Amino acid sequence: MAKRKTKFVCQECGYEVAKWLGKCPGCNNWNTFVEEIEITGGRQKQSFQTGNRSVGKPEKITAIKSQQEPRVTTDMKEFNRVLGGGIVPGSLVLVGGDPGIGKSTLLLQISSQLADKSLSVLYISGEESTRQTKLRADRLGVTSDELYVLAETNLLDIANQIEAIKPSFVVIDSIQTVYREEITSAPGSVSQVRECTSELMKIAKTNGIPIFIVGHVTKEGTIAGPRLLEHMVDAVLYFEGERHHTYRILRGVKNRFGSTNEMGIFEMKEAGLREVLNPSEIFLEERSQGASGSTVVASMEGTRPVLVEIQALISPTAFGNPRRMATGVDQNRVPLLMAVLEKRVGLMLQNQDAYIKVAGGVRLDEPAIDLAIAVSIASSFRDQPTKPEDIFIGEVGLTGEIRRVSRIEQRVQEAAKLGFKRVICPKNNLGGWTTPNNIEIIGVNTVQEALQIGVSR
């Protein structure tokens, strides 16, 4: 006989307790427990999958034939790059981002491109009616007959439609609106999200259908729901960008079929998203000439070099504790580099406010941007501009040394392509690769050497 059991589940991490608690022991968040009713002792939960269930047997790894997974490519090269070369059949991909950033627009455009290649696509919307989806499709110029639209939130009905249509590609917008009738908790709860994602994963793997699911994000910017959701899917893509800017960045944070460092850049237009094939020109087109505190760095985003401007503003503080603010780089990296400049170079920065910004809204995480940040800080402090045709690349150590970086040849080639004349980089990176003819490579060992070359008194 079935029994009803009451439990409290944390909506952030999925931690379960028998009684309500104010603070979650799992994630230390407050007021995140929600009451849920679990039915136990009844018949076992049945999967929606039909057909004979095959039991797998262990195989020797040397006896398994390895083959390259065929990928389905779209017309957006940026989207293909982030996924590792295209869409893998049977994959389950989670796309997250802030409200209104363009997740639905991106996936509807991808669906239209696949439908134009005679691939049947099922677009399931749990937040919009079919007429509302049609209005957005008209704005984007979607006209393919292979694109099917369904407004449904019941997972059983969704599974039945997938079984009937047998599409080549499925989009679910969004996973927080889908529910199973057997689970008594509300849609979007930890139990609903976990069970619905698990069932969608079975559908994708059993039928070889790639499924894209849209996930809401919390105010901290992470995918709403349990962390288990990101572990279950094959790839997690974040769609980032400022709502008041036209540029959007698609970044992969998990990918079982490719690199997690790739980045795709799009521009939001009236007719939808347009990919930006050369982002370096976009990020540098509004750079001020002759302004102090401005440097350019060649950063690697996956396999792609991107030239980005780093700006610094150093001004005397009006408070007892100077402010250290950074946008687009690690907040803790700024005081570290300022301490190196003060100790190894002799710049008195202890009574100066520091504001660091990466132009264009990009976020840079790699160590190779250390030298550009240090040079921009020194340039603003001395009020001496750097030469506009210089690029600074290198990791800065605590003793003031400049350490080698990876993929120096690709970075220099990108700089030469955009007309830069000098590259100040670690001396240990010199040699072993072909230098372009129209650019000068200067190797340095310390931060002081780089400042003597790049910033004159």
C-alpha positions as a printed NumPy array, in Angstrom:
array([[  0.   ,   0.   ,   0.   ],
       [  1.301,   3.428,  -0.933],
       [  2.242,   5.78 ,   1.89 ],
       [  2.554,   9.545,   1.831],
       [  5.786,  10.826,   3.317],
       [  6.518,  14.491,   3.972],
       [ 10.044,  15.776,   3.482],
       [ 11.767,  19.133,   3.048],
       [ 14.115,  19.625,   0.096],
       [ 16.629,  22.438,  -0.42 ],
       [ 15.878,  24.176,  -3.704],
       [ 19.54 ,  25.081,  -4.214],
       [ 21.414,  21.795,  -3.684],
       [ 18.724,  19.102,  -3.208],
       [ 19.573,  18.313,   0.444],
       [ 16.681,  16.437,   2.104],
       [ 15.626,  16.557,   5.773],
       [ 12.601,  15.304,   7.701],
       [ 11.886,  18.648,   9.408],
       [ 12.155,  22.223,   8.197],
       [ 15.466,  23.991,   8.799],
       [ 16.324,  27.643,   8.39 ],
       [ 19.838,  26.997,   7.086],
       [ 20.755,  24.197,   4.694],
       [ 23.611,  22.01 ,   6.003],
       [ 24.583,  21.162,   2.431],
       [ 25.048,  24.579,   0.811],
       [ 24.719,  26.918,   3.867],
       [ 21.948,  28.959,   2.21 ],
       [ 19.034,  30.312,   4.236],
       [ 15.292,  29.779,   3.684],
       [ 15.705,  27.33 ,   0.806],
       [ 13.748,  24.335,   2.172],
       [ 10.367,  23.594,   0.568],
       [  7.94 ,  20.925,   1.706],
       [  7.403,  18.047,  -0.714],
       [  5.246,  14.922,  -0.485],
       [  6.787,  11.61 ,  -1.491],
       [  4.678,   8.504,  -2.158],
       [  6.47 ,   5.354,  -1.004],
       [  5.591,   1.683,  -0.868],
       [  3.505,   1.688,  -4.078],
       [  4.354,   0.346,  -7.473],
       [  7.701,   1.194,  -8.912],
       [  8.047,   4.312, -11.007],
       [  7.767,   3.428, -14.675],
       [  9.756,   5.012, -17.433],
       [  8.047,   6.449, -20.472],
       [ 10.339,   4.457, -22.731],
       [  8.652,   1.577, -24.552],
       [ 10.013,  -1.534, -26.186],
       [ 12.168,  -4.373, -24.962],
       [ 14.694,  -3.509, -22.335],
       [ 18.148,  -4.746, -23.242],
       [ 20.538,  -5.719, -20.493],
       [ 24.114,  -4.619, -21.096],
       [ 27.045,  -6.955, -20.554],
       [ 30.616,  -6.006, -19.617],
       [ 32.997,  -5.803, -22.56 ],
       [ 36.768,  -5.671, -22.78 ],
       [ 37.861,  -2.159, -23.556],
       [ 40.242,  -3.47 , -26.211],
       [ 37.344,  -5.231, -27.96 ],
       [ 35.222,  -2.09 , -28.24 ],
       [ 35.449,  -0.471, -31.666],
       [ 36.236,   3.231, -31.49 ],
       [ 34.577,   5.472, -34.039],
       [ 34.231,   9.196, -34.492],
       [ 30.819,  10.463, -33.514],
       [ 29.119,  12.093, -36.521],
       [ 28.114,  15.679, -35.847],
       [ 25.337,  17.814, -37.249],
       [ 26.601,  21.289, -38.121],
       [ 24.537,  24.458, -38.215],
       [ 25.044,  27.589, -40.278],
       [ 26.469,  29.361, -37.2  ],
       [ 30.185,  28.62 , -37.018],
       [ 30.395,  30.202, -33.578],
       [ 27.755,  27.819, -32.233],
       [ 29.526,  24.825, -33.797],
       [ 32.839,  25.894, -32.268],
       [ 31.46 ,  26.097, -28.727],
       [ 29.959,  22.598, -29.042],
       [ 33.266,  21.196, -30.26 ],
       [ 32.473,  21.002, -33.975],
       [ 28.711,  20.51 , -34.125],
       [ 25.787,  18.741, -32.455],
       [ 26.404,  15.133, -31.382],
       [ 23.406,  12.784, -31.902],
       [ 21.896,  11.62 , -28.622],
       [ 23.436,  14.476, -26.611],
       [ 21.616,  16.411, -23.886],
       [ 22.672,  20.073, -23.774],
       [ 21.681,  22.626, -21.133],
       [ 21.587,  26.31 , -22.141],
       [ 21.411,  28.895, -19.349],
       [ 21.396,  32.672, -19.186],
       [ 19.735,  35.738, -17.727],
       [ 16.098,  36.498, -18.612],
       [ 15.802,  38.311, -21.936],
       [ 19.4  ,  37.622, -22.966],
       [ 18.335,  35.718, -26.113],
       [ 18.312,  31.988, -25.26 ],
       [ 14.997,  31.311, -26.992],
       [ 16.016,  33.429, -29.977],
       [ 19.275,  31.516, -30.374],
       [ 17.649,  28.087, -30.197],
       [ 14.822,  29.066, -32.54 ],
       [ 17.362,  30.256, -35.094],
       [ 19.326,  27.011, -34.718],
       [ 16.08 ,  25.045, -35.116],
       [ 15.26 ,  26.959, -38.292],
       [ 18.698,  26.274, -39.784],
       [ 18.422,  22.555, -39.062],
       [ 14.896,  22.459, -40.465],
       [ 16.147,  24.088, -43.665],
       [ 18.463,  21.077, -44.044],
       [ 15.399,  18.761, -44.143],
       [ 15.86 ,  17.704, -40.505],
       [ 12.631,  17.545, -38.513],
       [ 12.776,  19.744, -35.399],
       [ 10.333,  19.773, -32.475],
       [ 10.345,  23.055, -30.517],
       [  8.492,  22.623, -27.208],
       [  7.634,  25.814, -25.337],
       [  6.41 ,  25.744, -21.763],
       [  6.413,  29.516, -21.342],
       [  4.821,  30.734, -24.585],
       [  1.828,  29.746, -26.651],
       [  2.229,  28.577, -30.232],
       [  1.027,  31.968, -31.504],
       [  3.629,  33.801, -29.429],
       [  6.319,  31.497, -30.781],
       [  4.999,  32.15 , -34.301],
       [  5.367,  35.919, -33.791],
       [  9.022,  35.494, -32.858],
       [  9.528,  33.098, -35.766],
       [  8.115,  35.706, -38.192],
       [ 10.552,  38.29 , -36.832],
       [ 13.436,  35.879, -37.362],
       [ 12.285,  34.862, -40.83 ],
       [ 11.549,  31.194, -40.025],
       [  9.639,  29.579, -42.911],
       [ 10.577,  25.868, -42.889],
       [  7.861,  23.189, -42.91 ],
       [ 10.099,  20.784, -40.942],
       [  9.877,  22.867, -37.76 ],
       [  7.093,  21.737, -35.411],
       [  5.966,  23.859, -32.444],
       [  4.266,  22.462, -29.34 ],
       [  3.091,  24.317, -26.225],
       [  3.139,  21.672, -23.499],
       [  4.502,  21.171, -19.986],
       [  3.39 ,  17.602, -19.177],
       [  6.353,  15.297, -19.671],
       [  4.149,  12.32 , -20.568],
       [  2.538,  14.246, -23.44 ],
       [  5.951,  15.532, -24.537],
       [  7.341,  11.985, -24.633],
       [  4.33 ,  10.778, -26.627],
       [  4.764,  13.559, -29.203],
       [  8.46 ,  12.77 , -29.56 ],
       [  7.557,   9.111, -30.09 ],
       [  4.941,  10.036, -32.701],
       [  6.876,  12.642, -34.691],
       [ 10.341,  11.073, -34.257],
       [ 12.16 ,  14.388, -34.757],
       [ 15.862,  14.718, -35.47 ],
       [ 16.254,  17.552, -32.97 ],
       [ 14.285,  18.647, -29.868],
       [ 14.28 ,  21.954, -27.953],
       [ 12.558,  22.301, -24.559],
       [ 12.054,  25.85 , -23.291],
       [ 12.329,  25.566, -20.355],
       [ 13.044,  22.627, -18.021],
       [ 11.672,  24.545, -15.004],
       [  8.151,  24.457, -16.51 ],
       [  8.053,  20.713, -17.272],
       [  6.513,  18.364, -14.713],
       [  5.659,  14.718, -14.077],
       [  2.21 ,  13.902, -12.743],
       [  3.545,  11.196, -10.403],
       [  5.529,  13.796,  -8.44 ],
       [  3.42 ,  15.976,  -6.175],
       [  5.83 ,  18.912,  -5.91 ],
       [  5.405,  22.016,  -8.051],
       [  7.112,  22.428, -11.447],
       [ 10.593,  23.84 , -11.084],
       [ 11.243,  22.119,  -7.751],
       [ 14.301,  19.975,  -7.201],
       [ 12.395,  16.696,  -7.556],
       [ 10.604,  17.748, -10.748],
       [ 13.737,  19.11 , -12.429],
       [ 15.775,  16.044, -11.492],
       [ 13.21 ,  13.481, -12.633],
       [ 12.248,  15.311, -15.841],
       [ 15.881,  15.746, -16.85 ],
       [ 16.561,  12.085, -16.134],
       [ 13.668,  11.024, -18.365],
       [ 14.746,  13.373, -21.159],
       [ 18.239,  11.932, -20.933],
       [ 16.812,   8.428, -21.45 ],
       [ 14.846,   9.625, -24.481],
       [ 17.945,  11.262, -25.984],
       [ 20.251,   8.284, -25.434],
       [ 17.714,   5.629, -26.467],
       [ 16.566,   7.279, -29.697],
       [ 19.764,   9.135, -30.604],
       [ 17.941,  12.49 , -30.6  ],
       [ 19.914,  15.572, -29.514],
       [ 17.853,  17.519, -26.967],
       [ 18.515,  21.116, -25.95 ],
       [ 16.924,  22.264, -22.71 ],
       [ 16.778,  25.863, -21.494],
       [ 17.486,  26.468, -17.819],
       [ 16.724,  29.5  , -15.693],
       [ 19.501,  31.12 , -13.69 ],
       [ 19.537,  32.39 , -10.115],
       [ 20.483,  35.902,  -9.035],
       [ 24.058,  34.633,  -8.543],
       [ 24.165,  33.67 , -12.25 ],
       [ 24.15 ,  29.872, -11.822],
       [ 21.628,  27.42 , -13.267],
       [ 18.53 ,  27.27 , -11.073],
       [ 17.779,  23.92 ,  -9.487],
       [ 20.048,  21.214,  -8.084],
       [ 23.7  ,  20.992,  -9.067],
       [ 22.866,  17.462, -10.156],
       [ 21.223,  18.954, -13.251],
       [ 24.587,  20.066, -14.636],
       [ 26.119,  16.663, -13.88 ],
       [ 23.42 ,  14.788, -15.808],
       [ 23.674,  16.662, -19.111],
       [ 26.458,  16.26 , -21.682],
       [ 27.17 ,  19.971, -22.137],
       [ 26.377,  23.19 , -20.275],
       [ 26.371,  26.45 , -22.232],
       [ 26.027,  29.893, -20.674],
       [ 24.659,  32.754, -22.76 ],
       [ 26.167,  35.915, -21.277],
       [ 26.143,  39.629, -21.965],
       [ 24.755,  42.928, -20.803],
       [ 21.11 ,  43.48 , -21.638],
       [ 21.868,  47.075, -22.665],
       [ 24.646,  45.993, -25.05 ],
       [ 24.17 ,  44.26 , -28.388],
       [ 26.936,  41.673, -28.01 ],
       [ 26.308,  38.239, -26.509],
       [ 28.842,  35.584, -25.533],
       [ 28.097,  31.856, -25.646],
       [ 30.534,  30.069, -23.352],
       [ 30.845,  26.347, -22.662],
       [ 31.479,  25.426, -19.011],
       [ 31.04 ,  21.678, -19.502],
       [ 31.364,  19.647, -22.687],
       [ 31.877,  15.89 , -22.941],
       [ 32.503,  16.186, -26.671],
       [ 34.851,  19.171, -26.876],
       [ 36.781,  21.894, -25.087],
       [ 35.263,  23.869, -22.221],
       [ 37.311,  26.984, -23.038],
       [ 35.617,  27.866, -26.319],
       [ 33.678,  31.085, -26.719],
       [ 31.267,  32.241, -29.417],
       [ 30.342,  35.888, -29.888],
       [ 27.044,  37.101, -31.342],
       [ 25.477,  40.464, -32.013],
       [ 21.778,  40.995, -31.331],
       [ 20.042,  42.556, -34.318],
       [ 16.386,  43.269, -35.064],
       [ 16.213,  40.104, -37.168],
       [ 17.903,  37.931, -34.531],
       [ 21.434,  36.993, -33.573],
       [ 24.306,  37.467, -36.001],
       [ 27.642,  35.769, -35.368],
       [ 30.807,  37.872, -35.03 ],
       [ 33.605,  36.084, -36.892],
       [ 36.408,  38.518, -35.932],
       [ 35.727,  39.711, -32.373],
       [ 39.137,  41.389, -31.965],
       [ 38.137,  44.187, -34.343],
       [ 34.882,  44.695, -32.431],
       [ 36.603,  44.971, -29.054],
       [ 39.257,  47.412, -30.295],
       [ 37.268,  49.635, -32.659],
       [ 36.452,  52.252, -29.972],
       [ 39.88 ,  52.355, -28.34 ],
       [ 41.08 ,  55.87 , -27.477],
       [ 44.425,  56.932, -28.924],
       [ 46.993,  58.477, -26.596],
       [ 45.085,  57.769, -23.37 ],
       [ 47.03 ,  56.619, -20.325],
       [ 46.037,  53.398, -18.583],
       [ 45.091,  51.561, -21.791],
       [ 46.826,  48.398, -23.036],
       [ 45.958,  45.566, -25.409],
       [ 46.423,  41.882, -24.607],
       [ 46.135,  38.804, -26.805],
       [ 44.056,  36.352, -24.764],
       [ 43.194,  32.781, -25.715],
       [ 39.565,  31.682, -25.575],
       [ 39.84 ,  27.977, -26.253],
       [ 41.626,  27.685, -29.59 ],
       [ 40.886,  31.257, -30.653],
       [ 43.11 ,  34.283, -29.905],
       [ 41.157,  37.421, -29.018],
       [ 42.665,  40.907, -28.717],
       [ 41.061,  42.857, -25.888],
       [ 41.685,  46.274, -24.397],
       [ 42.38 ,  46.514, -20.662],
       [ 41.811,  49.886, -19.014],
       [ 43.085,  51.079, -15.63 ],
       [ 42.333,  54.231, -13.647],
       [ 44.616,  55.054, -10.702],
       [ 43.69 ,  58.056,  -8.547],
       [ 44.531,  59.204,  -4.981],
       [ 42.145,  57.822,  -2.411],
       [ 39.907,  59.977,  -0.247],
       [ 39.429,  57.242,   2.359],
       [ 41.582,  55.361,   4.819],
       [ 41.442,  52.122,   2.823],
       [ 42.009,  52.457,  -0.944],
       [ 39.418,  50.833,  -3.209],
       [ 40.33 ,  47.99 ,  -5.547],
       [ 37.636,  47.297,  -8.139],
       [ 37.802,  45.101, -11.229],
       [ 35.34 ,  44.267, -14.002],
       [ 36.07 ,  41.389, -16.362],
       [ 39.077,  40.01 , -14.421],
       [ 39.57 ,  38.278, -11.092],
       [ 39.013,  40.727,  -8.228],
       [ 41.927,  39.254,  -6.233],
       [ 44.403,  39.629,  -9.088],
       [ 44.447,  43.448,  -8.938],
       [ 45.859,  43.909,  -5.391],
       [ 48.364,  41.113,  -6.068],
       [ 49.764,  42.856,  -9.153],
       [ 49.745,  46.232,  -7.393],
       [ 51.8  ,  44.72 ,  -4.561],
       [ 54.335,  43.416,  -7.108],
       [ 54.582,  46.866,  -8.728],
       [ 55.084,  48.523,  -5.365],
       [ 57.693,  46.046,  -4.109],
       [ 59.634,  45.263,  -7.301],
       [ 59.257,  48.468,  -9.32 ],
       [ 58.931,  51.07 ,  -6.563],
       [ 55.537,  52.558,  -7.471],
       [ 53.817,  54.008,  -4.387],
       [ 50.334,  52.603,  -4.912],
       [ 49.313,  52.015,  -1.295],
       [ 47.334,  55.282,  -1.137],
       [ 45.78 ,  54.987,  -4.615],
       [ 42.344,  53.799,  -5.676],
       [ 42.485,  51.293,  -8.55 ],
       [ 39.742,  50.566, -11.094],
       [ 40.36 ,  47.897, -13.747],
       [ 38.005,  47.188, -16.647],
       [ 38.037,  44.874, -19.658],
       [ 36.448,  46.743, -22.559],
       [ 33.609,  45.062, -24.424],
       [ 32.12 ,  43.122, -21.521],
       [ 34.41 ,  40.095, -21.928],
       [ 35.653,  38.152, -18.908],
       [ 39.301,  37.027, -18.981],
       [ 40.567,  34.321, -16.626],
       [ 43.934,  33.184, -17.941],
       [ 47.272,  34.237, -16.323],
       [ 48.663,  35.632, -19.596],
       [ 46.823,  38.93 , -19.027],
       [ 48.883,  39.773, -15.889],
       [ 51.506,  41.831, -17.732],
       [ 48.892,  43.911, -19.578],
       [ 47.113,  44.703, -16.286],
       [ 50.391,  45.681, -14.601],
       [ 51.429,  47.914, -17.511],
       [ 48.026,  49.62 , -17.62 ],
       [ 48.222,  50.321, -13.86 ],
       [ 51.707,  51.828, -14.21 ],
       [ 50.637,  53.821, -17.273],
       [ 47.703,  55.375, -15.433],
       [ 49.75 ,  56.039, -12.276],
       [ 52.517,  57.831, -14.236],
       [ 49.964,  59.381, -16.611],
       [ 52.069,  58.19 , -19.548],
       [ 50.28 ,  56.379, -22.41 ],
       [ 51.597,  53.227, -24.027],
       [ 52.234,  53.071, -27.739],
       [ 49.004,  52.183, -29.593],
       [ 50.783,  49.537, -31.703],
       [ 52.084,  47.581, -28.665],
       [ 50.667,  44.359, -27.218],
       [ 51.628,  42.921, -23.825],
       [ 51.513,  39.175, -23.078],
       [ 52.829,  37.365, -20.015],
       [ 52.202,  35.978, -16.549],
       [ 53.632,  37.968, -13.642],
       [ 55.147,  36.157, -10.653],
       [ 55.413,  37.489,  -7.128],
       [ 59.132,  38.15 ,  -7.565],
       [ 58.404,  40.332, -10.591],
       [ 59.475,  37.782, -13.222],
       [ 57.572,  37.304, -16.482],
       [ 56.649,  33.649, -17.039],
       [ 56.021,  31.921, -20.336],
       [ 52.505,  31.49 , -21.738],
       [ 50.926,  28.944, -24.073],
       [ 50.082,  29.35 , -27.776],
       [ 52.324,  32.389, -28.243],
       [ 52.482,  31.873, -32.013],
       [ 48.69 ,  32.134, -32.467],
       [ 48.583,  35.259, -30.299],
       [ 51.316,  36.99 , -32.299],
       [ 49.73 ,  36.065, -35.626],
       [ 46.42 ,  37.591, -34.516],
       [ 48.234,  40.772, -33.451],
       [ 50.056,  40.998, -36.785],
       [ 46.796,  40.478, -38.664],
       [ 45.283,  43.574, -37.014],
       [ 48.29 ,  45.799, -37.702],
       [ 50.151,  45.839, -34.376],
       [ 53.918,  46.472, -34.643],
       [ 55.401,  45.248, -31.345],
       [ 54.706,  42.375, -28.959],
       [ 56.236,  42.474, -25.471],
       [ 56.215,  38.881, -24.224],
       [ 58.231,  36.534, -21.948],
       [ 61.8  ,  35.915, -23.138],
       [ 61.34 ,  32.201, -22.505],
       [ 58.694,  32.141, -25.245],
       [ 61.186,  33.257, -27.91 ],
       [ 62.445,  30.628, -30.326],
       [ 60.959,  27.445, -31.697],
       [ 58.324,  29.12 , -33.865],
       [ 58.105,  31.294, -36.959],
       [ 57.824,  35.036, -36.367],
       [ 55.72 ,  37.134, -38.791],
       [ 57.784,  39.555, -40.862],
       [ 55.801,  42.707, -40.146],
       [ 55.937,  42.638, -36.34 ],
       [ 58.723,  43.017, -33.755],
       [ 58.946,  40.534, -30.863],
       [ 60.597,  41.822, -27.667],
       [ 61.332,  39.347, -24.88 ],
       [ 61.467,  40.533, -21.256],
       [ 62.383,  38.804, -18.003],
       [ 60.903,  41.186, -15.419],
       [ 58.059,  43.663, -15.04 ],
       [ 60.583,  46.497, -14.756],
       [ 61.995,  45.685, -18.206],
       [ 58.488,  45.658, -19.691],
       [ 57.691,  49.066, -18.162],
       [ 60.957,  50.553, -19.476],
       [ 60.019,  49.441, -22.981],
       [ 56.261,  50.062, -22.909],
       [ 55.83 ,  53.071, -20.606],
       [ 58.281,  55.955, -20.768],
       [ 58.563,  58.5  , -18.   ]])
